[in-house]
C-alpha cells in the first residue's frame, strides 16, 4: 500500500512530498530522492524511557547500546568495521518517546549496508559477556550525567514538571536499576518492541524512491517473521496546569553561579495545533541576542549571565521553560522580571515588526535544519513514529508563518501563568 502526500502541503521545497509505503511485514517505509550525493537510513521505534516501568528504567537506552553488539550473522564490532570500511557513519539515540538508529552512506553502498543495519536492529543477540561489558559503559555514562550540574538542574526541573508522568524519570535510568538488569530481561524487551511492524524506516538521498523502497524491502529478508505490532501508547492522565508556585531550591556544591529554571506544563504532540504559537513565544522571549529576555535581563539590567527559553514537546505533554545562569543575589529580581515579561505577553499584543522577525527566524531555522538527507530522514521518522503522519514535517514553516499576535497572546494566557508555575533554583555553596 502506498500513500503519497500532496506537494501542496510542502512549504520549503517544491514537489518534495516523499512516498510512504506499508510493507507486508508491517514496517512503514518513507522514501525521498534529493540531489545530494549521500543516502541516509533512519530506523525509528516508538520505544523510549516513557514506556518503561520503574524497575527497568533505562532499559531502552541500554538496549540501544546492545543492538550494536552482534547478531547470529555479525560478530561484536563487525557491523562497525564494515560501516567504517565504506566511509559511512552511523549512530543511535534514545529519548523518552522513541529510539532511532541511523546511517549515512554513499548511494552506491546503500544496498550493501541496509541489510546490516536492519540485521543489528532486528536480530540483536545480546550476548551475556557483551551485556556485562556494556553495563559498565552505561553506568559510567550515568555517573557522568549525574556529575553535570546543568543536567542535575534539568532533572530536578522535569521532576517538578511531571511528578506523575514518566517524563520525570531519567532516560539513562538510575544506576541501581541498571546494575540489577539481566540479559533475559533485555531480550524479552527487544522481542516485544523491535518487530518490523513497530518500525518506521526513512530513506532519503540520491537514489530513485522506488529503488530506496526496494532496497529497504530486500533488507528485511534477514529478519525472521515476528509477532507484534506498532507500539500503541495509551493516553496517560496528563499533569494539570500549576495552580500555585511550586518551588524547589537546593545547594549544588559544584556550582559557582546559580541556576534558575521557571517552567509551565505545555501541550504535547497529541495536541500539535497548540504548539506552534508556543514555539514562536519561546523565540520572542529567549532565543537569540535580539530576544526580549536577552536584551532586558542580560544586556540592560545585567541580572542574568545567560538566559534562554524553550518549548519542549514530548509525545503526550510538553514543558515550556526559561533557564538562566546568574549570581545568587539576583535570583529574586530575576524571577520578578520573568513574571513581568509573562504578564506583558498576556496583556499586550506583540508588534507586527517583532512578530514578522520572529516568525521568519523560527520558520527559517526549521528550513535550514532540514536540508541534508539525515535531517529530512530524522524529521520524517520522528513525526511518523510519533503521530503516524509526516505532514507536520512538511508544513511546519507554513504553520509558523500563519501565527498572529492574537495567537501568541492567547497562548501566553492559556499556558504561562505569572502566579502559578514551577521553579527550580540551584545555588552554589554560601561563602
C-alpha positions in Angstrom: 0.0 0.0 0.0 1.4 3.4 -1.0 0.1 6.8 0.2 1.9 9.9 -1.1 1.1 13.3 0.4 0.2 16.1 -1.9 3.1 18.5 -2.8 0.8 21.5 -1.8 1.4 20.9 1.9 5.2 21.3 1.5 6.4 24.8 2.3 10.1 24.7 1.8 10.8 22.7 -1.3 8.7 22.2 -4.4 7.3 18.8 -5.3 9.0 17.4 -2.3 6.5 15.1 -0.7 8.1 11.7 -0.1 6.5 8.3 -0.7 5.0 6.5 2.2 4.6 2.7 1.8 3.4 0.0 4.1 5.4 -3.3 3.7 3.8 -6.7 4.0 5.7 -7.2 7.3 4.0 -4.1 8.8 7.0 -1.8 8.6 6.4 1.8 7.2 9.0 3.0 4.6 9.3 6.7 3.8 11.4 7.4 0.8 12.5 10.6 -0.9 15.1 11.3 -3.6 17.0 14.6 -3.2 20.0 15.7 -5.3 22.7 15.3 -2.6 25.2 12.6 -3.1 24.5 10.7 0.0 21.8 8.5 1.4 20.5 8.3 5.0 18.7 5.4 6.5 16.8 6.1 9.8 15.1 3.3 11.7 12.6 4.7 14.2 10.7 2.9 17.0 8.2 4.4 19.4 10.2 2.9 22.3 11.8 5.1 24.9 12.0 5.6 28.7 8.4 6.6 28.9 7.1 3.1 28.2 9.3 1.6 30.9 8.3 0.7 34.4 10.3 2.0 37.3 12.0 -1.4 37.8 13.5 -1.4 34.3 14.0 2.4 33.9 17.0 2.8 31.5 16.3 -0.4 29.6 15.6 1.3 26.2 18.8 3.3 26.3 20.9 0.3 27.5 19.3 -1.8 24.6 20.4 0.9 22.2 24.0 0.2 23.2 23.5 -3.6 23.0 22.0 -3.5 19.5 25.5 -3.0 18.1 26.9 -6.0 19.9 26.3 -8.6 17.3 23.8 -11.0 15.7 23.9 -14.6 14.5 25.5 -13.2 11.3 27.7 -10.4 12.7 30.2 -10.8 15.4 30.5 -8.0 18.0 32.3 -5.0 16.4 31.9 -6.4 12.8 29.0 -4.0 11.9 31.1 -1.0 13.0 34.1 -2.2 10.9 32.1 -2.8 7.8 30.4 0.5 8.0 33.6 2.4 8.6 35.3 0.5 5.7 32.9 2.2 3.3 33.4 5.6 4.8 29.9 5.6 6.2 28.8 7.0 9.6 26.2 5.6 12.0 24.8 6.3 15.4 21.7 6.0 17.5 19.7 8.0 20.1 17.1 7.2 22.8 14.6 9.7 24.2 11.5 9.4 26.4 9.3 8.6 23.4 11.5 6.9 20.8 14.7 5.2 19.9 16.2 5.6 16.4 19.2 4.2 14.5 20.7 6.0 11.6 23.4 5.5 9.0 24.6 7.9 6.2 26.4 6.3 3.2 27.3 6.9 -0.4 24.5 5.9 -2.7 26.5 3.1 -4.3 27.0 1.5 -0.8 23.4 1.8 0.4 22.2 -1.6 -0.8 25.1 -3.3 0.9 24.7 -1.5 4.3 20.9 -1.5 4.7 20.7 -5.3 5.4 23.4 -4.9 8.0 21.6 -2.1 9.8 18.3 -4.0 9.8 20.1 -7.1 11.0 21.6 -5.5 14.1 18.4 -3.7 14.9 16.0 -6.6 14.5 18.2 -9.6 15.3 20.4 -8.3 18.2 21.6 -11.4 20.1 22.5 -9.6 23.3 25.4 -11.8 24.4 25.9 -12.2 28.1 29.5 -11.2 28.1 28.9 -8.1 26.0 25.9 -7.3 28.2 28.2 -7.2 31.3 30.9 -5.1 29.5 28.4 -2.6 28.2 26.7 -2.3 31.5 29.9 -0.8 32.8 29.8 1.7 29.9 26.2 2.7 30.6 26.8 3.0 34.4 29.8 5.3 33.6 27.5 7.4 31.4 25.0 7.7 34.2 27.8 8.8 36.6 29.0 11.5 34.1 25.4 12.7 33.7 24.9 12.9 37.4 28.2 14.8 37.8 27.0 17.5 35.4 25.4 20.5 37.2 23.3 21.5 34.2 21.9 18.1 33.8 21.2 17.8 37.5 19.2 21.1 37.4 17.3 19.9 34.3 16.5 16.6 36.0 15.1 18.5 39.1 13.0 20.6 36.7 11.5 17.6 35.0 10.7 16.0 38.3 8.9 19.3 39.3 7.0 19.5 36.0 5.9 15.8 35.8 5.5 14.3 39.2 3.2 11.7 37.9 4.2 11.1 34.3 7.2 9.0 33.3 8.8 12.1 31.7 10.0 12.8 35.3 12.5 9.9 35.0 16.0 9.9 33.5 16.4 8.4 30.1 19.6 6.7 31.2 17.8 5.2 34.3 19.2 5.1 37.9 22.5 3.3 38.4 20.9 0.9 40.9 18.4 -0.3 38.3 21.0 -0.7 35.5 23.1 -2.7 38.0 20.3 -5.1 38.6 19.2 -5.8 35.0 19.8 -9.3 33.4 20.2 -10.2 29.7 17.0 -12.2 29.6 15.0 -9.1 30.6 16.5 -7.2 27.7 16.0 -10.0 25.2 12.3 -10.0 26.2 12.1 -6.2 25.9 13.7 -6.4 22.5 11.4 -9.1 21.2 8.4 -7.2 22.4 9.2 -3.8 20.9 11.7 -4.4 18.0 9.5 -6.2 15.4 9.2 -4.8 11.9 5.5 -3.9 12.4 6.7 -1.4 15.1 9.2 0.3 12.8 9.3 3.4 10.7 12.1 3.4 8.2 13.0 6.7 6.4 15.4 6.6 3.5 16.4 9.9 1.9 19.1 10.7 -0.6 20.3 10.5 -4.2 18.6 7.3 -5.3 15.2 6.9 -7.0 12.4 6.5 -4.5 11.3 3.1 -5.8 14.9 1.9 -5.5 15.1 3.1 -1.9 11.9 1.2 -1.1 13.1 -1.9 -2.9 16.4 -1.9 -1.1 14.8 -1.5 2.3 12.2 -4.2 1.5 15.0 -6.6 0.5 17.0 -5.6 3.6 14.2 -7.1 5.8 14.9 -10.5 4.3 17.3 -11.0 7.1 14.6 -10.6 9.7 12.6 -13.6 10.7 8.8 -13.2 10.8 7.7 -11.9 14.2 4.6 -11.3 16.1 4.0 -7.8 17.4 2.6 -4.5 16.4 3.3 -0.8 16.3 3.6 0.4 19.8 0.3 2.0 20.8 0.7 4.3 23.8 -2.5 4.8 25.8 -3.0 8.5 26.5 -2.0 8.9 30.2 -3.5 11.2 32.7 -1.8 14.5 31.9 -0.5 16.8 34.6 -2.9 19.6 35.2 -1.7 23.2 35.0 0.1 24.5 38.1 -2.3 26.2 40.5 0.4 27.8 42.6 4.1 28.4 42.6 5.9 25.1 43.2 9.4 26.0 44.4 12.3 23.6 44.8 15.6 25.1 45.9 18.8 23.3 46.7 22.6 23.8 47.1 24.9 22.3 44.5 28.5 22.2 45.7 29.8 22.1 42.1 28.3 25.4 41.1 30.0 28.8 41.1 26.9 30.7 39.8 23.2 29.9 40.5 20.9 28.2 38.0 17.2 29.1 37.7 14.6 27.2 35.7 11.0 28.5 35.6 8.6 26.2 33.9 5.0 25.5 32.9 3.2 22.5 31.5 2.6 22.7 27.8 0.8 20.7 25.1 2.4 17.6 23.6 2.4 16.3 20.0 -1.1 14.8 20.6 -2.2 18.5 20.8 0.1 19.6 18.0 -2.0 22.6 16.8 -1.4 24.4 20.1 2.4 24.0 20.0 3.2 26.4 17.1 2.3 29.6 19.0 4.4 28.4 21.9 7.4 27.8 19.6 7.0 31.5 18.5 6.5 32.7 22.0 9.7 30.9 23.2 11.7 32.7 20.4 10.2 36.0 21.4 11.3 35.6 24.9 14.6 33.9 24.9 16.2 32.7 21.6 18.9 34.8 20.2 20.5 38.1 21.1 17.5 40.1 19.9 15.1 38.2 22.2 13.3 40.1 25.0 14.9 38.3 27.9 18.5 38.5 26.5 18.2 42.3 25.8 16.5 43.1 29.1 17.9 40.7 31.7 21.3 40.2 30.3 22.3 43.3 28.3 20.3 46.1 30.0 19.7 45.2 33.6 22.5 42.6 33.8 20.5 40.3 36.0 21.5 37.1 34.2 24.8 35.9 32.8 22.9 33.8 30.3 19.2 33.2 29.6 17.0 31.3 27.2 13.5 30.0 26.6 12.3 26.7 25.0 9.1 25.0 24.2 9.9 21.3 24.6 7.3 19.0 23.0 7.0 15.4 24.2 4.5 12.9 22.7 1.8 13.5 25.3 2.8 16.6 27.3 5.5 19.2 26.9 7.1 21.8 29.0 7.7 25.5 28.4 10.7 26.7 30.4 13.0 29.6 30.9 16.6 28.8 32.0 19.1 31.3 33.4 22.6 31.3 34.9 23.0 34.1 37.4 24.6 35.3 40.6 22.8 34.2 43.7 21.9 37.8 44.9 19.9 38.3 41.6 17.6 35.3 41.9 14.7 37.2 43.4 14.9 40.1 41.0 15.2 37.8 38.0 12.1 35.8 39.0 10.2 39.0 39.3 11.4 40.2 36.0 10.3 37.0 34.3 6.8 37.2 35.7 6.7 40.8 34.5 7.5 39.6 30.9 4.8 36.9 31.1 2.2 39.5 32.2 3.2 41.8 29.4 2.7 39.0 26.9 -0.7 38.4 28.3 -1.8 42.0 28.2 -0.1 43.4 25.1 -0.1 42.2 21.5 3.4 41.6 20.0 4.1 44.3 17.4 3.8 43.5 13.7 7.5 44.1 13.2 8.7 41.9 16.1 6.3 39.1 15.1 7.4 39.2 11.5 11.0 38.9 12.5 10.4 36.1 14.9 8.2 34.1 12.6 10.9 34.3 9.9 13.5 33.3 12.4 11.6 30.2 13.6 10.5 29.1 10.1 13.9 29.6 8.6 15.7 27.8 11.4 13.5 24.8 10.7 14.0 25.0 7.0 17.8 25.4 7.3 17.9 22.4 9.6 16.1 20.1 7.1 18.3 20.3 4.0 20.5 17.2 4.4 19.4 13.7 3.9 20.0 12.9 7.5 17.9 15.9 8.7 15.0 15.1 6.4 15.0 11.4 7.4 15.1 12.4 11.0 12.0 14.6 10.6 10.0 12.0 8.6 10.9 9.2 11.0 10.2 11.4 14.1 6.8 12.6 13.1 5.6 9.3 11.6 6.8 7.2 14.5 5.1 9.6 17.0 2.0 10.6 15.1 1.6 8.3 12.2 1.8 11.3 9.9 4.6 13.2 8.1 2.6 16.3 7.3 4.0 18.2 10.3 7.5 17.8 8.9 6.4 19.3 5.6 4.2 22.2 6.8 5.9 23.3 10.0 7.3 26.5 8.5 3.9 27.5 6.9 2.1 26.9 10.2 4.6 29.2 12.0 4.2 31.9 9.3 0.4 31.9 10.0 0.8 32.7 13.7 -0.8 36.0 14.6 -0.2 38.3 17.5 -3.5 37.3 19.0 -2.4 33.6 18.9 0.7 34.5 20.8 -1.3 36.4 23.5 -3.8 33.6 23.7 -1.0 31.0 24.2 0.6 33.1 27.0 -2.8 33.5 28.7 -3.6 29.8 28.4 -0.3 28.2 29.3 2.0 30.8 31.1 0.6 31.9 34.4 2.6 34.6 36.2 1.3 33.3 39.5 1.3 29.6 39.0 4.4 27.8 37.8 7.3 25.5 38.8 10.6 26.9 39.7 13.9 25.2 40.4 16.8 27.1 41.9 20.2 25.6 42.3 22.6 27.7 44.4 26.4 27.5 44.9 27.6 27.0 48.5 27.4 30.1 50.6 30.7 32.0 51.1 
